[in-house]
Amino acid sequence: MQTSPDRGVVGTSAERRVEGLLDEMTIEEKVAQLGSVNADKLLDDDGELDEEAVRAHLSTGIGHLTRIGGEGGLSPREAAERINELQSFLATETRLGIPAIPHEECLSGYMGPEGTTFPQMIGMASTWSPDLLAAVTGTVRDQLEAIGTAHALSPVLDVARDLRWGRVEETFGEDPYLVAAMACSYVEGLQGDGDGVSATLKHFVGHGAGEGGKNRSSVNLGRRELRETHMFPFEAAVRTANAESVMNAYHDVDGVPCASDEWLLTDVLRGEWGFDGTVVSDYYSVEFLRSEHGVAADEREAGVAAVEAGIDVELPSTDCYGDHLAEAVADGELAEETIDEAVRRVLRAKARKGLLDDSTVDPDAATAPFGTDEARELAERAARESMTLLKNDDELLPLVGEETDVVAVIGPKADDAQELMGDYAYPAHYPEEEVELDATTPLDAVRERADEYGFDVRYERGCTTTGPETDGFDAAAGAAADADVAIAFVGARSAVDFSDSDKERINKPSVATSGEGCDVVDLGLPGVQRDLVERLHETGTPVAVVVVSGKPHSIEWIAEEVPAVVQAWLPGERGGEGVAAVLFGEHNPAGHLPVSVPRTVGQLPIHYNRKPNTANEEYVYTESDPLYPFGHGLSYTEFEYGDLSLSTEELPPAGAIAATVTVENVGDVAGTDVVQLYASAENPDLARPVQELVGFERVSLEPGEAKRVTFEVDASQLAYHDRNVDLVVEEGPYEFRIGRSAADVVSTASVEVTGTKTVPSTGRTYFAETDVEYTDP
């Protein structure tokens, strides 16, 4: 499959070709380009093309092919063959021969058979390593391209601040700067220099701020909060990473559904930010204008509202576009020029991906990127780097030394490969299907080390993730009592769409309490898992708790009573190796939290960058501070920081400032820390967050080694939306802070911004530039 050599650019000849095709099209052929069709409508039960169905759905062309490989359950070779056959039909059996854009899901890896499953994105965010994420999505790109995919429905840029929401695990956390930095690297790895797979930014916008923490529920935010928190990652990815697609969110914002919001999808996205890619609908969100929001009387009215707002392609199938749009044009209800503009964008996307020249791939080469040693090694590295050590009293970890003769492995998350997967991993997305997993569980990885380190393993499940049964407690406590150390693997199971009709299954072990549609009202460990940990603690054996879950849990009792806690998130197919490498000291943990961990659900919102009056007000029965703050993460070594120095005491509103600090490894083993730079407006015109992340850098150091880290911060990074909602750098005093976390500030320095200036639309800097150099301790 050939691609355009110029990133984000359609050349003059390609533009003429697009316009020529558009001029030739009938209205029926135009609206077909704005539609899509599911794999299950094109394939028979054996995964072969249903020729009658193909003719019925593709005879006038089509915009997108929906998840032929993933939804079709096809092997890589089969997926490549079916996509080739569909593209061949479009090329030879339709009047204009326009190919389709095949798309797939790939949040934590290609969501199809044999796709490598990397850590869920909340775990990748814990690495604070945009470079590592770009490497991961580069591998994902290779696998997608091999089967003929040109468009991917990832990444998720939602800012997660209500931890009851099931999709927290899909996000990069609570901070818009960290979300933006990770998302841009995701896009760059997937798209390359424009010669890769189109990334889709979703869900535009505010999807993580729904009422009650419910999926798809209404969002009520002021324009400042919407722009500064929830729009910021999207704007950064559009302007700096040249993201090629955007997907609308399901919900309404202040009563206006995102799928019909022209201000959002056209005025801001295209008008203000200059986005020139395609906007695709979240699955069924156009139809939801009728059935959920009630703002459309029927499918036709929903389709007209969506296309006029700026949605170019309806996914995953054509319920509201197609004939409905053609009829609306014929009846004078919809301007054909509106259709033309959307079709033009779709055709340009096909030109950019080289599909108009060659839409086929080589089936013989389709399997090459799958199951490789390189992919497995990268998945294992990503799992290791995502591990976040929250507590380690008495240096219980790492588990090394002659005193460890027996290790008890306990808990429902210890020996179930599916329990390591996020909701958009293929096995978790289809939990009722038999999916063969090539994965390493924590128990597998611990047992593999038994001979090398000279210990025996005792394993007991103890309980399920959500069930009430305690029948296994006695055996689990017995195994712990006979061991030198017990490792308890607890957490939540992830899947998609825990629907109302399934609620009677709440006491069954397969119930998911994390993932899309799996929203909760309690952040405690599901089922009787805390009771299990308490029973293990009563044995007197030291207990290390490993939380394997897509969301943070309220584990205050555990944090107070057990000596060691590791947050492993959902670490993917090599997650067991990642966990064991940290437990046994083969890898020094360097993960840092991308979200604040609350003591109780009643503390929400608990994100670090709240307004002062919210952040400082105390409750009657608990304190205001989180159990573990944003940015927190321990190591097996110690780091010391020098004083923060600034390059100037006065900063012009269009200038830049250098913030420099030295960090030294004063421990006995090599390690990596994340240097975090925060800024605070000391006397702002509006109530502002207590502090905001404006830069970060991972720094790896040998024992006794020191490095100097310099952040080049543009004044526009301090800007906020004033009383007129204009983006402005305000004069006045600001404080820069270096922190080990948002709550552990080690050094500060002040600067005076010397004037007030509106930030021009083309003059905003989104990220601090960093420089790291060796220095004498």
NORWOFEN-V249887 format. One record per residue. N is the residue number from 1. RES is the residue in one letter. BURIAL is b if it has 16 or more other ideal C-beta (glycine too) atoms within 10 Angstrom, else e. D_FIRST is the distance of its C-alpha to the first C-alpha in Angstrom with 2 decimals. Layout:
BEGIN
N&RES&BURIAL&D_FIRST + N&RES&BURIAL&D_FIRST
END
This chain:
BEGIN
1&M&b&0.00 + 2&Q&e&3.78 + 3&T&b&6.66 + 4&S&b&10.30 + 5&P&e&12.55 + 6&D&e&15.44 + 7&R&e&15.85 + 8&G&e&17.00 + 9&V&e&17.50 + 10&V&b&16.63 + 11&G&e&17.93 + 12&T&e&20.68 + 13&S&e&18.82 + 14&A&b&16.24 + 15&E&e&19.33 + 16&R&e&21.07 + 17&R&b&18.31 + 18&V&b&18.53 + 19&E&e&22.28 + 20&G&e&22.29 + 21&L&b&20.49 + 22&L&b&22.85 + 23&D&e&25.83 + 24&E&e&25.10 + 25&M&b&24.77 + 26&T&e&27.66 + 27&I&e&28.61 + 28&E&e&27.43 + 29&E&b&23.91 + 30&K&b&24.00 + 31&V&b&25.15 + 32&A&b&22.61 + 33&Q&b&19.91 + 34&L&b&21.99 + 35&G&b&22.04 + 36&S&b&20.34 + 37&V&b&21.12 + 38&N&b&21.82 + 39&A&b&20.70 + 40&D&b&24.39 + 41&K&e&24.71 + 42&L&b&22.08 + 43&L&b&22.75 + 44&D&e&26.06 + 45&D&e&28.03 + 46&D&e&26.38 + 47&G&b&22.83 + 48&E&e&22.15 + 49&L&b&21.29 + 50&D&b&24.48 + 51&E&e&24.15 + 52&E&e&26.97 + 53&A&e&25.56 + 54&V&b&22.12 + 55&R&e&23.97 + 56&A&e&26.23 + 57&H&b&23.64 + 58&L&b&20.80 + 59&S&e&22.83 + 60&T&b&22.73 + 61&G&b&19.20 + 62&I&b&18.33 + 63&G&b&17.16 + 64&H&b&16.03 + 65&L&b&15.79 + 66&T&b&18.14 + 67&R&b&17.66 + 68&I&b&16.77 + 69&G&b&16.70 + 70&G&b&19.47 + 71&E&b&21.81 + 72&G&b&21.22 + 73&G&b&22.32 + 74&L&b&19.73 + 75&S&b&19.04 + 76&P&b&15.59 + 77&R&b&15.25 + 78&E&b&16.75 + 79&A&b&14.59 + 80&A&b&11.37 + 81&E&b&13.46 + 82&R&b&14.87 + 83&I&b&11.79 + 84&N&b&10.54 + 85&E&b&14.14 + 86&L&b&14.39 + 87&Q&b&11.49 + 88&S&e&13.14 + 89&F&b&16.42 + 90&L&b&15.52 + 91&A&e&14.30 + 92&T&e&17.43 + 93&E&e&20.05 + 94&T&b&20.15 + 95&R&e&21.89 + 96&L&b&19.32 + 97&G&e&16.11 + 98&I&b&14.47 + 99&P&b&11.69 + 100&A&b&12.50 + 101&I&b&11.65 + 102&P&b&11.95 + 103&H&b&14.25 + 104&E&b&16.24 + 105&E&b&19.32 + 106&C&b&19.42 + 107&L&b&22.74 + 108&S&b&23.90 + 109&G&b&20.75 + 110&Y&b&18.30 + 111&M&b&20.81 + 112&G&b&20.08 + 113&P&b&21.38 + 114&E&b&21.20 + 115&G&b&19.83 + 116&T&b&21.86 + 117&T&b&24.52 + 118&F&b&25.64 + 119&P&b&28.79 + 120&Q&b&29.04 + 121&M&b&28.70 + 122&I&b&32.49 + 123&G&b&32.59 + 124&M&b&29.87 + 125&A&b&31.95 + 126&S&b&34.91 + 127&T&b&33.35 + 128&W&b&33.54 + 129&S&b&30.76 + 130&P&b&27.85 + 131&D&e&26.52 + 132&L&b&26.53 + 133&L&b&24.73 + 134&A&b&21.95 + 135&A&b&21.65 + 136&V&b&21.59 + 137&T&b&18.83 + 138&G&e&16.81 + 139&T&b&17.14 + 140&V&b&16.36 + 141&R&b&13.09 + 142&D&b&12.19 + 143&Q&b&13.31 + 144&L&b&11.63 + 145&E&b&8.05 + 146&A&b&9.10 + 147&I&b&10.06 + 148&G&b&7.30 + 149&T&b&9.44 + 150&A&b&8.99 + 151&H&b&12.77 + 152&A&b&15.64 + 153&L&b&19.29 + 154&S&b&20.87 + 155&P&b&22.97 + 156&V&b&26.53 + 157&L&b&28.66 + 158&D&b&31.82 + 159&V&b&34.94 + 160&A&b&36.89 + 161&R&b&40.63 + 162&D&b&41.93 + 163&L&b&41.51 + 164&R&b&42.51 + 165&W&b&39.09 + 166&G&b&37.03 + 167&R&b&33.76 + 168&V&b&35.21 + 169&E&b&33.26 + 170&E&b&29.89 + 171&T&b&31.00 + 172&F&b&31.59 + 173&G&b&35.28 + 174&E&b&38.04 + 175&D&b&37.63 + 176&P&b&35.50 + 177&Y&b&35.12 + 178&L&b&33.89 + 179&V&b&31.58 + 180&A&b&30.11 + 181&A&b&29.73 + 182&M&b&27.99 + 183&A&b&25.73 + 184&C&b&24.61 + 185&S&b&23.68 + 186&Y&b&21.82 + 187&V&b&19.73 + 188&E&b&19.26 + 189&G&b&18.15 + 190&L&b&15.54 + 191&Q&b&14.24 + 192&G&b&14.91 + 193&D&e&15.41 + 194&G&b&13.28 + 195&D&b&9.99 + 196&G&b&10.19 + 197&V&b&11.01 + 198&S&b&13.65 + 199&A&b&17.07 + 200&T&b&19.83 + 201&L&b&23.39 + 202&K&b&25.90 + 203&H&b&28.53 + 204&F&b&29.74 + 205&V&b&32.59 + 206&G&b&35.47 + 207&H&b&34.37 + 208&G&b&36.20 + 209&A&b&39.49 + 210&G&b&40.33 + 211&E&e&43.98 + 212&G&e&45.32 + 213&G&b&42.15 + 214&K&b&40.79 + 215&N&b&37.18 + 216&R&b&36.61 + 217&S&b&40.19 + 218&S&b&41.42 + 219&V&b&41.11 + 220&N&e&44.02 + 221&L&e&43.41 + 222&G&e&44.79 + 223&R&e&42.54 + 224&R&e&43.18 + 225&E&e&42.19 + 226&L&b&39.13 + 227&R&b&38.00 + 228&E&b&39.15 + 229&T&b&38.11 + 230&H&b&35.47 + 231&M&b&33.66 + 232&F&b&33.70 + 233&P&b&30.66 + 234&F&b&28.55 + 235&E&b&29.85 + 236&A&b&29.16 + 237&A&b&25.55 + 238&V&b&24.95 + 239&R&b&26.84 + 240&T&b&26.03 + 241&A&b&22.64 + 242&N&b&21.02 + 243&A&b&20.07 + 244&E&b&17.76 + 245&S&b&19.41 + 246&V&b&22.93 + 247&M&b&24.51 + 248&N&b&28.16 + 249&A&b&30.81 + 250&Y&b&32.89 + 251&H&b&36.31 + 252&D&b&38.55 + 253&V&b&39.75 + 254&D&e&43.40 + 255&G&e&43.13 + 256&V&b&39.99 + 257&P&b&37.00 + 258&C&b&33.89 + 259&A&b&31.98 + 260&S&b&34.39 + 261&D&b&35.16 + 262&E&e&34.47 + 263&W&e&36.08 + 264&L&b&33.66 + 265&L&b&30.34 + 266&T&b&31.07 + 267&D&e&34.07 + 268&V&b&33.27 + 269&L&b&29.51 + 270&R&b&28.67 + 271&G&e&32.06 + 272&E&e&33.24 + 273&W&b&30.10 + 274&G&e&27.90 + 275&F&b&24.95 + 276&D&e&22.52 + 277&G&b&19.84 + 278&T&b&20.04 + 279&V&b&22.84 + 280&V&b&22.28 + 281&S&b&25.31 + 282&D&b&26.27 + 283&Y&b&26.48 + 284&Y&b&29.37 + 285&S&b&30.70 + 286&V&b&30.97 + 287&E&b&33.10 + 288&F&b&35.05 + 289&L&b&36.45 + 290&R&b&38.55 + 291&S&e&39.14 + 292&E&b&39.47 + 293&H&b&40.33 + 294&G&e&42.26 + 295&V&b&41.47 + 296&A&b&40.07 + 297&A&e&42.17 + 298&D&e&39.38 + 299&E&b&35.60 + 300&R&b&35.66 + 301&E&b&37.50 + 302&A&b&35.13 + 303&G&b&32.08 + 304&V&b&33.79 + 305&A&b&34.83 + 306&A&b&31.37 + 307&V&b&29.53 + 308&E&b&32.42 + 309&A&b&32.28 + 310&G&b&28.65 + 311&I&b&26.48 + 312&D&b&23.50 + 313&V&b&22.07 + 314&E&b&24.31 + 315&L&b&23.18 + 316&P&b&23.13 + 317&S&b&24.36 + 318&T&b&26.07 + 319&D&b&29.77 + 320&C&b&30.91 + 321&Y&b&28.48 + 322&G&b&27.68 + 323&D&b&30.96 + 324&H&b&32.95 + 325&L&b&31.43 + 326&A&b&31.75 + 327&E&b&35.37 + 328&A&b&36.04 + 329&V&b&34.95 + 330&A&e&37.10 + 331&D&e&40.03 + 332&G&e&39.79 + 333&E&e&39.10 + 334&L&b&35.70 + 335&A&e&34.80 + 336&E&b&31.93 + 337&E&e&31.10 + 338&T&b&30.27 + 339&I&b&27.76 + 340&D&b&26.34 + 341&E&e&25.81 + 342&A&b&23.94 + 343&V&b&21.73 + 344&R&b&21.12 + 345&R&b&19.86 + 346&V&b&17.48 + 347&L&b&16.08 + 348&R&b&15.87 + 349&A&b&13.85 + 350&K&b&11.29 + 351&A&b&11.52 + 352&R&b&11.34 + 353&K&b&8.06 + 354&G&b&6.64 + 355&L&b&6.85 + 356&L&b&9.75 + 357&D&e&8.27 + 358&D&e&5.46 + 359&S&b&5.45 + 360&T&b&5.62 + 361&V&b&5.64 + 362&D&e&8.72 + 363&P&b&11.73 + 364&D&e&13.89 + 365&A&e&12.23 + 366&A&b&12.03 + 367&T&b&15.61 + 368&A&e&15.53 + 369&P&b&15.57 + 370&F&b&18.08 + 371&G&e&21.81 + 372&T&e&21.77 + 373&D&e&24.94 + 374&E&e&23.27 + 375&A&b&22.17 + 376&R&b&25.69 + 377&E&e&27.38 + 378&L&b&25.61 + 379&A&b&26.56 + 380&E&b&30.08 + 381&R&b&30.31 + 382&A&b&29.26 + 383&A&b&31.86 + 384&R&b&34.53 + 385&E&b&33.95 + 386&S&b&34.15 + 387&M&b&37.63 + 388&T&b&40.31 + 389&L&b&43.93 + 390&L&b&46.16 + 391&K&b&49.53 + 392&N&b&51.02 + 393&D&e&54.80 + 394&D&e&56.84 + 395&E&e&53.66 + 396&L&b&53.11 + 397&L&b&49.56 + 398&P&b&48.30 + 399&L&b&49.80 + 400&V&e&51.15 + 401&G&e&54.65 + 402&E&e&57.19 + 403&E&e&58.39 + 404&T&b&55.35 + 405&D&e&56.20 + 406&V&b&54.83 + 407&V&b&51.86 + 408&A&b&51.73 + 409&V&b&48.31 + 410&I&b&48.86 + 411&G&b&47.00 + 412&P&b&44.51 + 413&K&b&41.51 + 414&A&b&42.26 + 415&D&b&40.90 + 416&D&b&38.38 + 417&A&b&34.72 + 418&Q&b&33.73 + 419&E&b&36.16 + 420&L&b&33.89 + 421&M&b&30.95 + 422&G&b&30.28 + 423&D&b&29.98 + 424&Y&b&26.17 + 425&A&b&25.85 + 426&Y&b&25.06 + 427&P&b&28.57 + 428&A&b&30.43 + 429&H&b&28.61 + 430&Y&b&29.75 + 431&P&b&33.13 + 432&E&e&34.64 + 433&E&e&32.11 + 434&E&e&32.45 + 435&V&b&29.57 + 436&E&e&29.73 + 437&L&b&29.78 + 438&D&e&29.27 + 439&A&b&31.22 + 440&T&b&34.26 + 441&T&b&37.07 + 442&P&b&39.73 + 443&L&b&42.26 + 444&D&e&40.10 + 445&A&b&39.75 + 446&V&b&43.47 + 447&R&b&44.53 + 448&E&e&42.41 + 449&R&b&44.50 + 450&A&e&47.85 + 451&D&e&48.80 + 452&E&e&47.61 + 453&Y&e&49.62 + 454&G&e&52.45 + 455&F&b&52.59 + 456&D&e&52.65 + 457&V&b&50.52 + 458&R&b&51.99 + 459&Y&b&49.57 + 460&E&b&50.49 + 461&R&b&48.33 + 462&G&b&51.25 + 463&C&b&49.79 + 464&T&b&46.66 + 465&T&b&44.71 + 466&T&b&46.37 + 467&G&b&49.13 + 468&P&e&52.82 + 469&E&e&53.94 + 470&T&e&55.69 + 471&D&e&56.61 + 472&G&b&54.58 + 473&F&b&56.26 + 474&D&e&59.10 + 475&A&e&56.93 + 476&A&b&54.67 + 477&A&b&57.74 + 478&G&e&59.22 + 479&A&b&56.17 + 480&A&b&56.25 + 481&A&e&60.00 + 482&D&e&59.67 + 483&A&b&56.94 + 484&D&b&57.14 + 485&V&b&54.25 + 486&A&b&52.35 + 487&I&b&48.74 + 488&A&b&48.16 + 489&F&b&44.60 + 490&V&b&44.67 + 491&G&b&42.47 + 492&A&b&40.68 + 493&R&b&38.22 + 494&S&b&34.99 + 495&A&b&33.38 + 496&V&b&32.52 + 497&D&e&34.88 + 498&F&b&38.37 + 499&S&e&39.73 + 500&D&e&43.36 + 501&S&e&43.74 + 502&D&e&43.01 + 503&K&e&45.66 + 504&E&e&48.12 + 505&R&e&45.87 + 506&I&e&46.67 + 507&N&e&48.79 + 508&K&e&46.31 + 509&P&b&44.40 + 510&S&e&40.93 + 511&V&b&41.35 + 512&A&b&38.95 + 513&T&b&40.46 + 514&S&b&37.34 + 515&G&b&34.02 + 516&E&b&33.09 + 517&G&b&36.18 + 518&C&b&38.31 + 519&D&b&40.56 + 520&V&b&43.95 + 521&V&e&47.37 + 522&D&e&48.29 + 523&L&b&46.55 + 524&G&e&48.63 + 525&L&b&47.24 + 526&P&b&46.80 + 527&G&b&49.35 + 528&V&b&51.95 + 529&Q&b&49.91 + 530&R&b&52.13 + 531&D&e&55.15 + 532&L&b&53.64 + 533&V&b&53.28 + 534&E&b&56.86 + 535&R&b&58.09 + 536&L&b&56.41 + 537&H&b&57.94 + 538&E&e&61.36 + 539&T&b&61.28 + 540&G&e&61.69 + 541&T&b&58.73 + 542&P&b&56.44 + 543&V&b&53.36 + 544&A&b&49.91 + 545&V&b&47.88 + 546&V&b&44.07 + 547&V&b&42.60 + 548&V&b&39.31 + 549&S&b&38.32 + 550&G&b&35.91 + 551&K&b&38.76 + 552&P&b&41.90 + 553&H&b&45.07 + 554&S&b&48.65 + 555&I&b&50.07 + 556&E&e&53.13 + 557&W&e&55.41 + 558&I&b&53.01 + 559&A&b&52.53 + 560&E&e&56.31 + 561&E&e&57.24 + 562&V&b&54.70 + 563&P&b&54.27 + 564&A&b&50.46 + 565&V&b&47.53 + 566&V&b&43.82 + 567&Q&b&41.15 + 568&A&b&38.16 + 569&W&b&36.26 + 570&L&b&33.62 + 571&P&b&32.29 + 572&G&b&29.63 + 573&E&b&29.29 + 574&R&b&30.94 + 575&G&b&33.44 + 576&G&b&36.42 + 577&E&b&35.86 + 578&G&b&35.54 + 579&V&b&38.80 + 580&A&b&40.69 + 581&A&b&39.71 + 582&V&b&41.39 + 583&L&b&44.34 + 584&F&b&45.25 + 585&G&e&44.70 + 586&E&e&41.82 + 587&H&b&39.99 + 588&N&b&41.90 + 589&P&b&40.72 + 590&A&b&39.37 + 591&G&b&38.04 + 592&H&b&39.57 + 593&L&b&39.84 + 594&P&b&37.54 + 595&V&b&40.05 + 596&S&b&43.83 + 597&V&b&45.34 + 598&P&b&48.25 + 599&R&b&51.51 + 600&T&b&51.54 + 601&V&b&49.48 + 602&G&e&52.35 + 603&Q&b&51.45 + 604&L&e&48.28 + 605&P&e&47.14 + 606&I&b&47.31 + 607&H&b&44.50 + 608&Y&b&45.86 + 609&N&b&45.42 + 610&R&b&47.74 + 611&K&e&50.44 + 612&P&e&53.66 + 613&N&e&55.78 + 614&T&e&53.30 + 615&A&b&52.61 + 616&N&e&56.29 + 617&E&e&58.00 + 618&E&e&59.16 + 619&Y&e&59.46 + 620&V&e&62.70 + 621&Y&e&61.52 + 622&T&e&58.75 + 623&E&e&57.66 + 624&S&e&54.97 + 625&D&b&53.00 + 626&P&b&50.11 + 627&L&b&50.49 + 628&Y&b&47.74 + 629&P&b&46.51 + 630&F&b&43.09 + 631&G&b&42.02 + 632&H&b&44.35 + 633&G&b&43.52 + 634&L&b&45.81 + 635&S&b&45.46 + 636&Y&b&47.44 + 637&T&b&48.53 + 638&E&e&50.09 + 639&F&b&48.94 + 640&E&e&51.32 + 641&Y&b&50.57 + 642&G&b&52.45 + 643&D&e&53.44 + 644&L&b&50.88 + 645&S&e&51.41 + 646&L&b&50.23 + 647&S&e&49.89 + 648&T&e&52.03 + 649&E&e&54.46 + 650&E&e&53.57 + 651&L&b&50.07 + 652&P&e&49.48 + 653&P&b&47.41 + 654&A&e&44.74 + 655&G&b&45.01 + 656&A&b&43.70 + 657&I&b&45.49 + 658&A&e&44.96 + 659&A&b&45.95 + 660&T&b&46.59 + 661&V&b&47.65 + 662&T&b&48.17 + 663&V&b&47.32 + 664&E&b&48.85 + 665&N&b&48.48 + 666&V&e&52.12 + 667&G&b&51.52 + 668&D&e&51.39 + 669&V&e&47.72 + 670&A&e&44.45 + 671&G&b&42.76 + 672&T&b&40.43 + 673&D&b&41.58 + 674&V&b&39.98 + 675&V&b&41.93 + 676&Q&b&42.02 + 677&L&b&43.18 + 678&Y&b&44.63 + 679&A&b&46.28 + 680&S&b&49.09 + 681&A&b&50.69 + 682&E&e&54.41 + 683&N&e&55.91 + 684&P&b&53.27 + 685&D&e&54.05 + 686&L&e&52.28 + 687&A&e&52.18 + 688&R&b&49.30 + 689&P&b&47.79 + 690&V&b&49.97 + 691&Q&b&47.20 + 692&E&b&43.46 + 693&L&b&40.94 + 694&V&b&39.87 + 695&G&b&38.46 + 696&F&b&37.90 + 697&E&b&37.11 + 698&R&b&36.87 + 699&V&b&39.31 + 700&S&e&39.71 + 701&L&b&43.18 + 702&E&e&45.16 + 703&P&e&48.77 + 704&G&e&50.84 + 705&E&b&47.89 + 706&A&b&47.55 + 707&K&b&44.92 + 708&R&b&45.27 + 709&V&b&42.72 + 710&T&b&42.56 + 711&F&b&40.92 + 712&E&b&40.49 + 713&V&b&41.01 + 714&D&b&40.70 + 715&A&b&43.46 + 716&S&b&41.02 + 717&Q&b&40.16 + 718&L&b&43.72 + 719&A&b&43.34 + 720&Y&b&43.94 + 721&H&b&44.41 + 722&D&b&48.02 + 723&R&e&50.36 + 724&N&e&48.58 + 725&V&e&45.20 + 726&D&e&44.29 + 727&L&b&42.52 + 728&V&b&45.28 + 729&V&b&46.30 + 730&E&b&49.91 + 731&E&b&52.61 + 732&G&b&54.59 + 733&P&e&54.63 + 734&Y&b&51.62 + 735&E&b&51.50 + 736&F&b&48.73 + 737&R&b&48.78 + 738&I&b&47.36 + 739&G&b&47.08 + 740&R&b&46.36 + 741&S&b&45.58 + 742&A&b&46.32 + 743&A&e&49.79 + 744&D&e&50.54 + 745&V&b&50.85 + 746&V&b&52.12 + 747&S&b&52.56 + 748&T&e&52.70 + 749&A&b&53.18 + 750&S&e&53.90 + 751&V&b&52.87 + 752&E&e&54.06 + 753&V&b&51.65 + 754&T&e&53.74 + 755&G&e&52.66 + 756&T&e&50.78 + 757&K&b&47.67 + 758&T&e&45.09 + 759&V&b&41.56 + 760&P&e&39.59 + 761&S&e&36.26 + 762&T&e&34.47 + 763&G&e&36.86 + 764&R&b&36.16 + 765&T&b&35.30 + 766&Y&b&33.83 + 767&F&b&34.04 + 768&A&b&36.60 + 769&E&e&35.68 + 770&T&b&37.06 + 771&D&e&38.44 + 772&V&e&39.76 + 773&E&e&42.17 + 774&Y&e&44.62 + 775&T&e&48.26 + 776&D&e&51.60 + 777&P&e&52.61
END
